[in-house]
C-alpha cells in the first residue's frame, strides 16, 4: 500500500508545483495561518485518491475540518493529511515544504510519507519495513538514526521560521552541548533526525497532529532495532500537540 500512497503524495506535489512558479496568492484561515490555492488543490487530489482506494478508512485533512471527538473517538484507523506543510516556506519559495500523508492505527502512525516536491525528495517509513529516503530517480536508501548521548556535543535542528528563546533555555536546562545547528522548514526537520543529518529536534511550540504524523512515522521506524518512540499521541480530543523532542 505504501507505493500507492507515495504515488498520491507525488501527484499532489506535482499539482503544488504548478502554483509555485507563479505569483502566490495568500489568504488567511481563521487562526491567521496562511492558505494558498496550492494547499486546497493538493487536499482534493489526496482526499479523492485515497477514497478511490476503497479501503473504508476515514480521512482527516488540515483543509477539511476535524470531525467531532464523539464521531472519531472509537476510530481504530484513520488517515491524517497535511496537503502542504510549510506554507510559509512555500510562500518564501525556499523549497522546504512537503506533502504529508500518514496512517494512524490505535493511536500511533504505522505508515508515513513525506514528499518535498521542489527538491524531488521523498521520505517514507512503515512499521515492519523501516524508513527510507529517495531523491529524484535514484534508488531508495534505508535510513537509520540513533538516540543522543547527552554527554557528547550534538547537532540540533531548528525551525527556519520559529527560532525562539525557549530553545536556548531548553539547551541550558538539559545541559546539552551543541556542535552545530541545522535550519529547516516543515516536517523535513523530523526527517533530518531520522536520516542522521541532525541528532535532536526540540519542538517547543504548538503543532497539530497532521503537521507531524508522517514525519513521526519516518522517525519511529528509522530505529536500528525496535522503534523510536516519539511520545506523540494521535486522535486526541484536541489535535493540538504540546512540546516534544525528537531524538532522545
Buried (B, 14 or more C-beta within 10 A) or exposed (E): EBEBBBEBBBBBBBBBEEBBEEEBEEEEEEEEEBBBBBBBBBBBBBBEBBEEEEEEBBBBBBBBEBBEEEEBEEBEBBBBBBBBBBBBBBBBEBBBBBBBBBBBBEEBBBBBBBBBBBBBBBBBBBBEEBBBBBEEEEEBEEBBBEEBEEEEEBBBBBBBBBEEEEBEEBBEEEEBEEEEEBBBBBBBBBBBBBBEBBBBBBBBBEBBBBBBBBBBBBBBBBBEEEEBEBEBEBBEEEBEBEEBBBBB
